[in-house]
Structures are given as C-alpha cells and as structure tokens.
Amino acid sequence: MRRQRRIRKVSINLLLLSCLGLSGLGAVILPPYQTLGISVAEAASSKGDGAEKSGQWRFTKDIEPGGDAAYQEFFLDEEVYQHANAGLRDLRIEDRRGQFVPYYRESGEAEQKEQNISYQTDLIHKFNKNLETTFDYRVIPNEENRDIQGSRLEFDLPGEAFLKHVQIYGGYDGNTWEPLSKGDLYRAGEFAQSGIDLGSAYKFTYYRLVVPNNAEKLEFGLMRLMHKTATVTIQDFTRQREPVYEMKQDGSKTQLVIHNDNRLKVSVIRLETTGNFTRAYMLYDDSGKELGTVGGSKLYRLDFKDSRIAGTDIVLQEPTIAPYLTVAIENQDDSPIPLQGVQMDYLLDKLVFPVDGEGPFRLVYGNSGAVAPQYDIVSFRSHIEGEKIGTARLGPESALPEVSAISSTGWHWLTGAMGFNAVIIIVSLLLIIFLIRKLNRN
C-alpha cells in the first residue's frame, strides 16, 4: 500500500512538471491572413496596422487602373461618402496580398484657398459708333519675362443704375481680336455685377470691352485682369446633383430643407426660381448652427424686357457635410418665392497611390473604429505631381462578409500563446484525474 501511494505521488508530480513545462513552450505561430481566408482589412479587429482601434471594414470597391503609370489617381464617389466615416479616416487601399498601400488625398476644398493673381491695365483706346462704345485695355505685367495669364475681368462700375449686355475680346498685339465671352454688367440698387468670367485662362496682353446701346455714354475706365487659379482648379473636383428637398411655411418665413444623406461636401446651393423678388435669408446646418456664405445674405431675381438680373446661388464660405441644410427665407408680407427646383454643387476627394506590381488593388472603407493613417508619401506629393499619373476609376460597391467572433477573436485566442497554454493545462489536469482514479482502483 505504501508503495502504491509513493508511485501515485511521483506520477502526479511528473504530470504537474510536464504540464508546467508544456505551458512554458509558449506561443504557436499564427498562420497568414490569406491562409485564413480573410484580408488585412477583414482581420483588423485582431491585428491592425498601427492606425486602427477596433471594428472591421464593411465595404469595398475594386480599383481599375488607367494605363501603366507608376502612380494612379481616382476620385471617390457618392457610395464611398455614404458609407465611409465622416472624415474619411477609414479609407484604405489594399493590394492582392491584403496589405495596405500608402496614398495621399487631394481635396477641392483645400484648392479653394489658393491665392489669386491680379493685373492692372491701362485704357489705351476708346471710341463710339452707332451708340456702341468700345474700350481697349493693355495689361501691365507684374514681372518681366513672365507670361500674363487671366481668367476673369473686373471693372469699376459707374455710380448710376444700369444694365448692359457686353462682349469681351482678347488679342496679343492690340490689332487682331478673338471673341472670348459675353456677360452682363449692372448696378441695381444694392445689387451689382462688376466681373466677367472668361471661361478659361488666357495669355492675352490686350482686352477689348464692347458696350452696345450705350446711349448714356457710361464710362468703364478702370479694369483689372484676374487669374483665379483656385476657381479653375476646383472645377476638376466639383460635381452637381439634384438633392431631395422640401419647403415648409413658418409664419412669414419659408424653411427650405435640403437633404444630404450621403454626407457630400456641399459648396453651392442653386435655386431655380421665377418672378421678381428680393429676400433676405439665413443658412443653417442640422445642429442649428448658422453657416457663412459668400456675397451677402440676399436672394434676388429681377426680370426686365430683354434681360434678367439674378442672385439665387448660395455659395458657402466653407463646404459642409451636414446631413441636411435649412435655408430660412424671410418673406415679410410677400408670398413665398416660386421655387422650380434645387441644384447642389459638391466637392469630391481624389486619392493618389503608387503601383508596384502587387495589383489588383481595391478600396476598403466603412470602419467606425479606424483612425486616419500616417503615410510618408504625403511628404513626396510635390515630386509625384511632376510624374505621369494614370487615371483609375472605382468599380461597383460590394459588402465585405462580417468576421464572426470566433474567427476574429476566438480563433486567434486559441492559436495564441495563452490559448495554447490553457489547452495544455486542461488536458494535463484531465490526465491527472484519470491517473488518480486508475491508481485508486488498484
């Protein structure tokens, strides 16, 4: 009997030692994400790339490259804005191995803040013919040996009320003229239009203003040439759509509610109206915060026999992604303005990334726990912009399969060091219990 107790004690000690020894063997190596059948994006809740907190990516779009350039660029679309985080911090580009590819983002919002160039001009010639007045201007260069470039003309207007349909011409020598644009110059009470957009940037040294039906002999002696580089650049980032909207009456005010469910970056609201009116308005976001606008807070439309003066575009000082906007229009004792429709300008973002032969690539997004990545490529942006960049595009949106708790947490726990040790200890304890029972029977 004493011999059996000694054997039992030694056996238990050996099993305990073996249990501790096995538990000290440590962790096993996790298999790659590809062998588990999930990508880095789908497994980020357990691994992360240094820029994730928790959660998983819910949507993806294939990136279809344009050509064989070393760098590719593509614009985001409305589906991405709808399902990505509000600040786009969860955007990731993934290669065929499931690894994240660095990128930098360009925004039309940032391009608006570029500085414009202004040129002074001299009035070198003026003549009248059959009530039509022609003004010729020569642009004064800001720097020698540097091309003049302009996209808009600004005039000092006469003090009296007027409305003139004018024509603009450009030339290199002051003798040969090329038609550029037509537009309106006017002053009507507190409303005025003093500029003509040329529609593009030109390098003319001479400009001609033709004012028909100028019986009043109005003078336009001073003109400035403007190069609005920001306006030209932002056109690449601007898109337009017809939003869902509704009108409500609140006493003497009209509440125009414009929906922005996709959280697009709204920059301009364009109202399509009829009739004659002038109304004060205020613009608010979904939280009731007043938003600043460019050019005052008046809406107006004045129809004349052969012309129309209108200011029904609401230009925001800063684009907004508010889910809805409210335009509060003060009618006082007048009827609400006859609204025919609403157009909305919004700004897109563009991503630029390197192509290193590890395609195909895809964009993943829709991770509420992700934080904005920090990539070195941002520092090389100015160099990359001088390279050839291909224009890629996004494919249809697909929903990523949800990673279950077992696959994203339980599986990694079981295959990790703690999980492995726990399994070994449990098995060892079962063996000890089995051995004790066997020895007791003997």
Disulfide bonds with the S-S distance in Angstrom:
none
